[in-house]
Amino acid sequence: MGESKKQVSVLGLGRMGAALAGALLGAGHDVTVWNRSPVKAGPLLDRGARLAATPAEAASADVVISCLSTYDTQQPVLDAAALPGRTLVNLTSGTPEQARGVAKWAADQGIGYVDGVIMAVPQGIGTPEARILYGGSETAFTAQRDVLSVLGEPVFLGEDAGLAALYDLALLGMMWSTMGGYLHALALVGTEGVTPERFTPMALPWLSAVSGFLPGIGAQVASGDYATDVSALDINAAGLALLVETSRAQGINPAVPAVFRELFDRAVAAGHGAHAIASVIEEIR
């Protein structure tokens, strides 16, 4: 990679850490790796990586990427690494407050800090489909953007180091809600012998159509104007009641729709029955 080649260390060689190191090696960077269990480094060493015996040995790189299992296991490793004057890219999953805590620690130590969350599976690292969200020092992010771009599309959200984790959990919450709804639907139609293979082709275009509602819902939330002449909340609350009732009648657990029924009913009781579904955010808040 000529003059753009950099020394990069990766702390942690789980499936994701190993994928990060592999992508960096593939891009021609000088990669050092550290892991509590050195045996995991074998395939990477065969590709040209160097094995650091300690976190401190790995800390001599231009950029140190941490991808460990938890923040509790990460902090002793970072303390041992002695990183003042270096750039730390933290890709360990956690909460916004945990990320902000490490950002404060890094600032006190004179460490350039960027916190990131990976919106991809390990197999996707280094491909155009991978996206990684970042928050923290914009100076450090910009300086190391070429390295970060190797891993996936880098998206900088702002100087708040907790933003990446906040976005991550918000997006995952949408994913889990969608998957939960899909699994409930499969269980419901399955009571009458409808297979996933038969149902899913109908579910996919339906979800695509539903995604088209999101910009309008977001605009209503931003404005606080929940007036609608399309589909009022009370109609949807009644539909949820039917779904819960039918789920019980078909002999399956109604837990998934019951959560939303309770939420929608509360919003109707609060006076939002004639308003749009977006008004439910007032109960969530």
Order of alpha helices (4+ residues) and beta strands (2+ residues): beta-alpha-beta-alpha-beta-alpha-beta-alpha-beta-alpha-beta-beta-alpha-alpha-beta-alpha-alpha-alpha-alpha-alpha-alpha
